[in-house]
Amino acid sequence: MCGIVGLFLKNPALKSQLGAHVETMLVGMSERGPDSAGIAVYHSPVAPTRCKLTLFNADLHFPWRKLAGELGAAIDIEVDISQKGNHALLIADGAEVPIIRWLHSTHPEIRIMGYGQLMEVYKDMGLPGEVAKRYGLSGMEGSHAIGHTRMATESAVTTEHSHPFTPASDMCLVHNGSLSNHNNLRKWLRHHGQEFDTDNDSEVAARYFAHRLSEGASLPEALEAGLVDLDGFYTFTMGTRDGFAVLRDGIACKPAVLAENDDWVAMASEFRSLAYLPDIEKAKIWEPAPATVYTWSLH
């Protein structure tokens, strides 16, 4: 059993409130996921010529500034880095691909939690409220965010196994459920060039959708393909650079509630995480239908 939340702001005037609302939503899912929690926030875009990566190492005294200096010298780029708990936010010139390759080859002890130009991902063990405060979620402004509270069933309780999973630039996925064919799908995806960081079945789902998008599918098309290829029970919420999506399997045994008014769209595993959103009394509230793709976009 896990908890999922997501908030997508249609009204830019609410951007300053994003983090505070998502923290309240995340805390509302504490009973569904006391093991660990994670958030992906779409905010503070970097220049088109730059990228940002959220990095993790369990050592609170890890020498992040030394790593940034080594990276800058190795591939001749300007690098800024700031520490947040056992994570660090790295902002650098150029694309993320050479940076990711350098990190994998020279610092395998570093986990890359998220990357792109807009998205930051912070996830950690502990109660959702503790994790939210550790990374200053309430103070984060932005356009949209998704979160997850985890009760582990398929893999270990570690920061790395926590959600969201990032399979591509500015893309992430959270999952409540269990996939029965994840081992075969993992083999198939590896054959098609996808690389894995964990044995978590949710990472398989994330990389499956990234693969379909890389083939040229639209976001709705990628999610519809998942209805055919992913066996199991699931509610997915996905974030992209300018979008937000929700999908349940054909049986829809995992709970989900959607709410929408003129200012925002929100999703949660249970209504209690929606109850304190502004003007909730003016929102349309419904249970997303089985095997139905729901997407929203900033454009």
C-alpha positions as CSV (number, residue, x, y, z in Angstrom):
1,M,0.0,0.0,0.0
2,C,1.4,3.4,-1.0
3,G,0.0,6.9,-1.3
4,I,0.2,9.2,-4.4
5,V,-0.4,12.9,-4.7
6,G,-0.1,15.4,-7.5
7,L,-0.9,19.0,-8.1
8,F,-1.0,20.8,-11.4
9,L,-1.6,24.6,-11.4
10,K,-3.5,26.1,-14.2
11,N,-3.4,29.6,-12.6
12,P,0.2,31.0,-12.5
13,A,-0.8,33.3,-9.6
14,L,-0.8,30.2,-7.4
15,K,2.8,29.2,-8.1
16,S,4.1,30.5,-4.8
17,Q,1.8,28.2,-3.0
18,L,2.7,25.0,-4.8
19,G,5.1,23.5,-2.2
20,A,2.9,24.3,0.8
21,H,-0.1,22.6,-0.7
22,V,1.8,19.6,-1.9
23,E,3.3,19.2,1.6
24,T,-0.1,19.1,3.2
25,M,-1.2,16.6,0.5
26,L,1.8,14.4,1.1
27,V,1.4,14.4,4.9
28,G,-2.2,13.3,4.3
29,M,-0.9,10.0,2.9
30,S,1.3,9.2,5.8
31,E,-0.7,6.1,6.9
32,R,-0.4,4.7,3.4
33,G,3.3,5.1,3.3
34,P,5.4,5.5,6.4
35,D,8.6,3.9,5.1
36,S,9.8,6.7,2.8
37,A,8.6,9.6,0.7
38,G,9.6,11.5,-2.4
39,I,8.7,14.6,-4.3
40,A,9.3,15.9,-7.8
41,V,8.8,19.6,-8.2
42,Y,8.7,21.5,-11.5
43,H,10.1,24.9,-10.7
44,S,13.0,27.3,-11.1
45,P,13.9,26.6,-14.8
46,V,17.5,27.0,-15.8
47,A,18.5,28.7,-19.0
48,P,18.1,26.6,-22.2
49,T,21.9,26.3,-22.3
50,R,22.1,24.7,-18.8
51,C,20.8,21.7,-17.0
52,K,20.2,20.7,-13.4
53,L,20.6,17.3,-11.6
54,T,19.4,16.2,-8.2
55,L,22.1,13.9,-6.7
56,F,22.1,11.6,-3.7
57,N,24.7,10.1,-1.3
58,A,23.8,8.8,2.1
59,D,26.8,10.5,3.7
60,L,25.7,13.9,5.0
61,H,29.4,15.0,4.8
62,F,30.0,13.9,1.2
63,P,32.3,16.4,-0.5
64,W,29.9,17.9,-3.0
65,R,32.0,20.9,-3.8
66,K,35.0,18.8,-4.5
67,L,32.9,16.7,-6.9
68,A,31.6,19.8,-8.7
69,G,35.2,21.0,-9.1
70,E,36.3,17.6,-10.6
71,L,33.3,17.6,-12.9
72,G,34.0,21.1,-14.1
73,A,37.6,20.4,-14.8
74,A,36.9,17.1,-16.5
75,I,34.5,18.3,-19.1
76,D,35.4,22.0,-19.0
77,I,32.1,23.5,-17.9
78,E,30.8,25.9,-15.2
79,V,29.2,24.0,-12.3
80,D,27.2,25.3,-9.3
81,I,26.2,22.9,-6.5
82,S,24.2,23.3,-3.2
83,Q,23.5,20.7,-0.6
84,K,20.1,19.8,0.7
85,G,20.1,17.1,3.3
86,N,21.8,14.1,1.8
87,H,21.0,15.4,-1.7
88,A,22.7,18.1,-3.8
89,L,21.4,20.2,-6.6
90,L,23.9,20.6,-9.4
91,I,23.4,23.2,-12.1
92,A,25.8,23.2,-15.0
93,D,26.4,24.4,-18.6
94,G,25.4,22.2,-21.5
95,A,23.3,19.1,-21.7
96,E,22.9,16.5,-18.9
97,V,24.1,13.5,-20.9
98,P,27.9,14.0,-20.6
99,I,27.5,14.8,-16.9
100,I,25.5,11.7,-16.3
101,R,28.1,9.6,-18.1
102,W,30.9,11.2,-16.1
103,L,29.1,10.6,-12.8
104,H,28.4,6.9,-13.7
105,S,32.0,6.3,-14.7
106,T,33.9,8.2,-12.0
107,H,31.4,8.3,-9.0
108,P,29.3,5.2,-9.0
109,E,28.5,5.9,-5.3
110,I,26.4,8.9,-6.5
111,R,22.7,8.3,-7.3
112,I,21.1,10.6,-9.9
113,M,17.5,11.2,-8.6
114,G,16.3,13.6,-11.3
115,Y,17.6,15.7,-14.1
116,G,16.4,18.2,-16.8
117,Q,15.9,21.9,-16.9
118,L,12.9,22.2,-14.7
119,M,12.4,19.2,-12.4
120,E,14.0,18.5,-9.0
121,V,13.5,15.2,-7.2
122,Y,14.0,14.7,-3.5
123,K,13.3,11.3,-1.8
124,D,14.3,9.8,1.5
125,M,13.5,7.4,4.2
126,G,11.2,8.5,7.0
127,L,7.7,9.8,7.5
128,P,6.4,12.1,4.7
129,G,6.2,15.1,7.0
130,E,9.8,14.6,8.0
131,V,11.0,14.2,4.4
132,A,9.0,17.3,3.3
133,K,10.6,19.5,6.0
134,R,14.1,18.1,5.4
135,Y,14.1,19.4,1.8
136,G,12.1,22.6,2.4
137,L,9.1,21.5,0.2
138,S,6.7,24.1,1.7
139,G,8.9,26.9,0.3
140,M,9.2,25.7,-3.2
141,E,7.3,27.6,-5.9
142,G,6.4,26.1,-9.3
143,S,3.9,24.9,-11.8
144,H,3.3,21.3,-10.8
145,A,4.6,18.6,-8.5
146,I,3.9,14.9,-7.7
147,G,4.7,13.0,-4.5
148,H,4.7,9.5,-3.1
149,T,4.6,7.8,0.3
150,R,5.8,4.3,0.3
151,M,5.0,1.1,2.1
152,A,7.4,-1.4,0.5
153,T,6.1,-4.6,-0.9
154,E,8.3,-5.6,-3.9
155,S,11.8,-4.3,-2.9
156,A,13.9,-3.0,-0.1
157,V,13.2,0.2,2.0
158,T,16.0,2.5,0.8
159,T,16.2,6.0,-0.5
160,E,17.1,4.6,-4.0
161,H,13.9,2.5,-4.1
162,S,11.7,5.4,-3.1
163,H,9.6,7.1,-5.7
164,P,9.5,9.1,-8.0
165,F,11.6,7.4,-10.6
166,T,13.2,9.5,-13.3
167,P,13.7,7.7,-16.7
168,A,14.3,10.7,-18.9
169,S,14.8,14.5,-18.7
170,D,12.1,16.3,-16.8
171,M,10.0,13.2,-16.6
172,C,9.1,11.1,-13.5
173,L,6.6,8.6,-12.3
174,V,5.0,7.5,-9.1
175,H,3.1,4.2,-8.7
176,N,0.8,2.5,-6.3
177,G,0.4,-1.2,-7.1
178,S,2.4,-4.1,-8.3
179,L,3.5,-5.3,-11.7
180,S,3.5,-9.1,-12.4
181,N,5.6,-9.0,-15.6
182,H,8.3,-6.5,-14.6
183,N,11.2,-9.0,-14.9
184,N,10.4,-9.8,-18.5
185,L,9.8,-6.2,-19.3
186,R,13.1,-5.2,-17.7
187,K,14.9,-7.7,-20.0
188,W,13.1,-6.3,-23.0
189,L,13.8,-2.7,-22.1
190,R,17.5,-3.4,-21.5
191,H,17.6,-5.0,-25.0
192,H,16.2,-1.6,-26.2
193,G,18.9,0.4,-24.4
194,Q,17.3,1.3,-21.1
195,E,19.5,1.1,-18.0
196,F,18.2,0.4,-14.5
197,D,19.3,1.6,-11.1
198,T,17.1,-0.6,-8.9
199,D,15.1,-3.9,-8.9
200,N,11.9,-1.9,-8.2
201,D,9.0,-2.8,-10.5
202,S,7.9,0.9,-10.6
203,E,11.2,1.8,-12.2
204,V,10.3,-0.7,-15.0
205,A,7.0,1.2,-15.6
206,A,8.8,4.5,-15.7
207,R,11.4,3.3,-18.2
208,Y,8.7,1.6,-20.3
209,F,6.9,4.9,-20.7
210,A,10.2,6.7,-21.4
211,H,11.0,4.2,-24.1
212,R,7.6,4.6,-25.8
213,L,8.0,8.4,-25.7
214,S,11.5,8.1,-27.2
215,E,9.9,6.1,-30.1
216,G,7.8,9.2,-30.9
217,A,4.6,8.4,-29.1
218,S,2.6,11.2,-27.5
219,L,2.1,11.1,-23.8
220,P,-1.5,9.7,-24.2
221,E,-0.3,7.2,-26.8
222,A,2.5,6.0,-24.4
223,L,0.1,5.5,-21.6
224,E,-2.4,3.7,-23.8
225,A,0.4,1.3,-24.9
226,G,1.0,0.6,-21.2
227,L,-2.5,-0.7,-20.8
228,V,-1.6,-3.4,-23.2
229,D,2.0,-4.2,-22.1
230,L,1.9,-3.7,-18.3
231,D,0.4,-6.6,-16.3
232,G,-0.7,-6.0,-12.8
233,F,-2.5,-3.6,-10.6
234,Y,-1.6,0.1,-10.7
235,T,-2.4,3.7,-10.4
236,F,0.3,5.9,-12.1
237,T,0.8,9.6,-11.9
238,M,3.4,11.0,-14.2
239,G,5.0,14.4,-14.5
240,T,6.6,15.8,-17.6
241,R,8.1,19.2,-18.4
242,D,4.8,20.7,-19.3
243,G,2.3,18.0,-18.4
244,F,0.6,15.8,-15.8
245,A,-1.0,12.5,-16.3
246,V,-3.0,9.8,-14.4
247,L,-3.7,6.2,-15.4
248,R,-5.3,3.2,-13.7
249,D,-5.3,-0.4,-14.8
250,G,-8.4,-2.0,-16.3
251,I,-9.6,-3.3,-12.9
252,A,-8.8,-0.1,-11.0
253,C,-8.5,-1.7,-7.6
254,K,-5.9,0.8,-6.4
255,P,-7.7,3.9,-5.1
256,A,-7.5,7.3,-6.8
257,V,-9.4,10.6,-6.7
258,L,-9.2,13.5,-9.1
259,A,-10.4,17.1,-8.5
260,E,-10.4,20.0,-10.9
261,N,-11.5,23.7,-10.8
262,D,-10.5,26.7,-12.8
263,D,-7.2,27.1,-10.9
264,W,-5.8,23.6,-10.6
265,V,-6.0,19.9,-11.1
266,A,-5.2,17.6,-8.2
267,M,-4.9,13.8,-7.7
268,A,-4.5,11.7,-4.6
269,S,-5.0,8.2,-3.4
270,E,-7.6,9.4,-0.9
271,F,-9.8,12.5,-0.7
272,R,-8.3,13.6,2.6
273,S,-5.2,14.8,0.7
274,L,-7.4,17.1,-1.4
275,A,-9.6,18.4,1.3
276,Y,-7.5,21.5,2.2
277,L,-6.8,22.7,-1.3
278,P,-8.1,26.3,-2.1
279,D,-11.7,26.4,-3.3
280,I,-12.0,22.6,-3.1
281,E,-15.8,23.2,-2.7
282,K,-15.8,24.6,-6.3
283,A,-14.0,21.6,-7.8
284,K,-15.4,18.8,-9.8
285,I,-14.4,15.6,-7.9
286,W,-14.5,12.2,-9.4
287,E,-12.9,8.7,-9.3
288,P,-10.8,8.2,-12.5
289,A,-12.2,5.5,-14.7
290,P,-10.3,2.2,-15.3
291,A,-8.1,2.0,-18.3
292,T,-8.6,5.7,-19.1
293,V,-5.8,8.2,-19.8
294,Y,-6.1,11.6,-18.1
295,T,-3.6,14.3,-19.2
296,W,-3.2,18.0,-18.7
297,S,-0.7,20.4,-20.2
298,L,0.7,23.9,-19.6
299,H,0.4,24.6,-23.3
